[in-house]
C-alpha cells in the first residue's frame, strides 16, 4: 500500500497539470488559437530540443536492449487483432471501423504523457528506451492501420501509400530530433556550449508543457456518444495492452529498466493520432474522441497501479 501511495503522489502533479490545461481551455476567456500556439511550441520546439540533447549523450549511457521493440510492437499487433475481433463481435463495425477501433487500443500517448511520466518514474536513463519506441511508433502503427483499412475496403495496399506515410513520419519534428540526436550521439563529436545551453533551456519546459497541451487538447473532445465503444477502447488500452507487452517482454527476458519502460508506455492513454486516423478514414470518430478523454481520466488511477506492480 505504501508503494501504491508513493506512485499516486508521484503521478498526481502530472495529471494535475493535464487538469489545469483542460480547465484553462474550458474557461470562457481562453481562445482556441492559443491552444494551437502552445501545441506547436511543445511539438516543434521544446520536446525536440529535449530529446535531441538527451540523445546526443547516448554514447555515454548504458546501451538499450533493442528487443524492447519486439515486446512493444508484438504486444501492439496482438491487441490490435483482439480489438478488431471485439469491434466486429460486440459492435458490428465494418473493416475500417474495426481497424480504427483496434488502433485505439494500442496507440499510446507516448509523447505528451509517456515522456514526462517515464522521466519522473525511472529517471533520465529511461529516455533512450522511450525514444526508441517513439521513433518507430508512428510509422509502424500508421502503416498497420492503413494496410488494415485499405485491405478491408479494396483488398490491397499500395507502395505509394507506405511511402507517403513514411515521408510524413520522417518530417515529424519529434522523430527528426530523435534520429538527429542519436546520430550526433554516436558521431563522437561534443556539442559546443553556445548550442547545448540554448537547447537545454528550450527543452526544460517540455515535460510540464506537454502535459498542459494534453489537457488543452482534450477539451475539444466529448464522451457523450458511443460511450460503450469508448469504454471498450479504454479498457483495451489501459489493461490489455500493458499485459500483452509485459508478457512478451518477460518471455524475452528483457532487462528490468527496458521492461518497465515498455510496459509503462503501453499503459498510457489513447494517443490523439487515433482521432486523426478516425477522421482520415471517416469512421468511429465519436468513439475514439470519447476514448481520448475517458482513457486519460482513468489513467490517473491505472498508471500508479501499473507502476506499483512493476516495482514488485
Beta strands, then each sheet from edge to edge (+ up, - down):
end
